């Protein structure tokens, strides 16, 4: 599961890029209770999305030329420059070269072999998110990709990720966990993109899941405040009740009321 220990190779940050930061902040405030705190004018409108005073995500207004509205996933690295080199050696690409973000850390935007973008964060003053897995916080990730073995091999080369197959809903689901860690530390799944026919036409992508107390209530609030649902909430035995949503600008994400482990 996700933790705030921020192990190397595991997710330690998630950021929303949107053409309408004020509208997005209002939407997610009603959905998760987040409040926006600006990082100051010197960071170009970037700010933190706080859940009860703890950083649950970040947000920034992006011009249209920087791509469609989306949630961007960042993974912890001790050396952003070395990780960028490893990505190129693994036949991925570097979208934005490593750069310092004030004194907070060093970041880069990269892409895997299928062209799916992701970020890396080398911590300095800011280690990463303050809260995960609580209601209103990031709890899981999924990579929708056309080639599972290629994706697993790429991220194993870059981060040392290890995979394991578990049974979910009568089918096999490929989970990811950090190098050398037990499968209980898994934080993401790798999914064939044809299992999400509603989005297959838009290409492979990362999907962020946020924990909620009630998936159906979250869907209702999202629709009430201008979001979309694709499709309605569903139960997944062994995992929980979930729904895939979009915010008013089209950024994709999911919510889940996770099942609690028994025994």
N, C-alpha and C positions, 0 to 999 in steps of 0.2 A: 504494500500500500504506500501511497505518498506520505512523506514526512517532511518536516521542516529541518531535518538534519542536513539536507541538501548534499547528498552523496554525489561524487563525480559521475557524470553521465546521466543523472536523473533530472527530471524537470525541477527548475528552481524559480521560474518566472513565467508569467503569461500576460500578454499585453494586447489591448484592443486598438486597432487602427481604424478610424472612422472619419467620414466626411462631416459628421455632425456631433461633435463631442458633447455639447449641452444636451441634445436630444437623447444621445446614448446614455449619458449619466442619469438622466431622469428615468429612462426605461429600466436600467439595472438597479436604480435605487428602489423602484417599486417592486422589482422582481426579487432582489436579494438583500435589500437594505443597505447597499453600498453608498458611501459618501465620497465625493471627489475632493482631493486635496492637491492643489497645484504645486508643482516642483519649482515654480518660479519662471519668470519671463525668459531667462537665459537658456532654458531648455525647450523653448518653442511650443509651449502649450501642453507639454507632457505633465501628467499628474498621476497620483496614486488613488486607487479605489479601495477605500477602507471599510472593513467590516468590524464594527464595534472597536474602532481605533487601530485595528491590525490590517496590514496590507494584504488584500486578497487578490489583487490584480493591478494593472496599470492601464492607462488610456491616453491616446493622443489623437489630435485631429490631423488627418493626412489629406493632401490634395489628391484628386482623382488619378493623376499620372503615377502615383505610387502604388496603384493597384486597387482592387476592390476591397470593401470593408471586410475585415477578418480578425480572428483571434490568432495571435502569433505565439508559438510555444518556444521557450528557451530552456536549454539544458546546461547544467553546471559543467564548467571546465576549469582546470587550474591554469590553462594557457590557451587563450583564444587564437593566437597566431599559429600554434602547433596544431590545433584542431582544424583550422582552415586549411592548412597544408594536408592534413590527413584526409579531409573531404575531397580535395582535388586528386589525391593519389587513389582514392576509392572510386573515382569517376563521377563524383558529384560536382557541384559548382559553388563559387563564392559570389553571392549577390551584392554584399557590402563588406569591404575589407574590415578587419578588426580595427576598432577605434575606441578611444577612451571616452567615457561619459562622466565628465567632471572628475571628482575623486571617488565616485560611487563604484566603478568597476570598468571592465572592458568588454565589448560586445562585438559580434559579427552576425551577419545574416547569410545563411548558407542554403544549399538545396541538395536533396538526395539524387540518386540516379534517375528517378522518375520526374524530377523537377519540382518536388514538393518542398517549399521553403520552411526553414526552421531557424531558430537563433541559438547562439551560445552566449552564456554570461559568465565572465571571469570575475568573481566577487572581489571587492576591496571593502569599502565601507558598507555597502548593501549586499548582504549574503543572498537574499532571495525573499520569497513570500513569507509572511509572518504566520499565516494560517492556511491549512489545507484540510480536507475531508469533513470539516464542520459544515452544517447547512449554510449555504451562501458562499462556499469556497470550492476551489478546484479539487477534484477527487479522482479523476481518471482521464486517460487520453486514448484515442484510437487513431491509427494511421490507415486510411483507405488507399489502397495501392493496387495496381494491376499485376504485380509480381511479388508474392510474399517471400520466396527464397531470396530474391535479389535485394529486397528491402532489409531483410534480416541480416544478410551478409554485409550490406553496406554499413549498417549501424554497429554491427559487431566489429568491423574494421575501424570505425571512427571512435566509438565509445567503449567497445568491449561488451556491448549488450549481450545477454544470454536469453534464450527463449525456452518456454515450456508450453505444452499443450494441455488444456484443461477441458473438461466436459461442461458445457453450458447449454441448457435447453435441448439436450440430446445430440448436440453437435460439438465438433472440436474447435476450440478457440485458442489462438496463439497469443501468449502473453509474454511480456518483456520485463526483465529485471536487471539491475546493474551488475557489472562484472564482479564475480566472486561472492555475490549476495545470495541469500536463500530465496526460493520462489515466492515466499510470503512478502517479499519487498517489491513485487511486481507493480508497475505503475501505468502500463499501457497494453493495448492489444493491437495486433496487425490483422487487418480485415481485407478480404478481396473487395475491390471497389464495386463489382457487380452485385454485391449483397446490399448496396444502397442505390437501387435503380433511380430513385428520385434525384440523385445528385451525380450519377455516373457521367453525364454529359459535360459536367464542369471540370472534370479531371480529378486526379488524386489529391488528397488533402489531409491535414490533421484536424481532428475534432476534439474539442475540450469539453469535458463533462463537469458540471457543478452539482454538488450535493444539495438536496432540498428536503424539507420535512414532508412535503406532499406533492408528488409529481403532477397530479391533476389540477391542484390549486395553482401551481406554478404555470401550467399551460394556460389556465384561465386568465391569470394576471398578465402574462405575455401578450395574449390576444387583446385584452382590454387596453393595453398601452401601445398598440401598434406593431407588435411582433407577429411572427408567423409560426405555424407548426407543420412538420413534415415527417411522418404522419402523426396521428393522435398517439397518446401515451399507450405503452404496451408493457406487459409483464414479461420478464425474462427470468425463468426459474434459476435460482442460485445466484442471481445478480441483484434484481430489484425491479422496480417500475420506473421506466424512463420515457423521455420524449426528446426528439430532435427539433430545435427551434431556430428561428432567426430573429435578430433584433430589427427595429424599424428601418435600418439601412441595408439589411441583407446579410450581416455577419452571422455565420453559422456557429451554433454551440448546442450542447445537450444538457438536460437536467436528469437527475436520477435520485430516487429514494432507495438507497441501497438496503438490501437484506442484511440483517445482522447475523453474524456467524452463530451457529448453534453449538453449544457444548464446548 
